[in-house]
Amino acid sequence: MSNDIFVSVLIPAKNEANNLKPLLEEVRVALADESYEIIVVDDGSTDATLHELQQAKNNGLSQLRILHHDCSLGQSTSLYHAAQAARGQWLATLDGDGQNDPADIPGMLALVRNQPANGDLQLVAGHRVNRRDTASKRWASRFANGLRSRLLKDSTPDTGCGLKLIQRAAFLRLPYFDHMHRYIPALIQRHNGKMVVHPVNHRHRTAGVSKYGNIDRALVGILDLFGVWWLIKRTRLNTQAREVQE
């Protein structure tokens, strides 16, 4: 893995052709002073998403790398494949719909750089303090966040926020399963990792539609929630082996 790239921006995208061009330009502006790359995963799109990505790369966005799924495999799998391919020490995740603001990434990187030399920060989790979604989606998220927080005790007010900054090595140590991206804070803490919460901007979707509904998320989320609870209960990673000196 190249040490020249500090942060890899990972963007899963399914049918986001009209949102990607402005989003990529915002990333370019926000990270103008960084050594970075952008990895967009076209997750089985049926619109012009792949064409728009190829156009952006051909038009001079040399930092862009494109991964493609022939059929949709979901956000977690897209992020996992992108993380495996990434060359950066840190991973910044963004939703492909443009609701996350890339301008928040430099502030999150500053938290990483300003930690003590022996710091063990592995995750900066975004918190959407000005959520720009429908009332039903906000209500569903509040309910899910409350239930998850009580069960997992992950100290995270907004685990569903797509904007996170994660140490690549720490991410790749996490157990993979579909929808695991919703439980990254709890899983990082399960592996004895340190995290902080950082307030971030949130914007209205300007094009396209959400790829899932509240009921779909709830039905899948209940099963996942108890699965993650079981994983946490079964862990012994909060203790360390001590080397015995002669």
Secondary structure, 3 states (H helix, E strand, C coil): CCCCCCEEEEEEECCCHHHHHHHHHHHHHHCCCCCEEEEEEEECCCCCHHHHHHHHHHCCCCCEEEEEECCCCCHHHHHHHHHHHCCCCEEEECCCCCCECHHHHHHHHHHHHCCCCCCCEEEEEEEECCCCCCHHHHHHHHHHHHHHHHHHCCCCCCCCCCCEEEEHHHHHHCCCCCCHHHHHHHHHHHCCCEEEEEEECECCCCCCCCCCCHHHHHHHHHHHHHHHHHHHHCCCCCCCCCCCCC
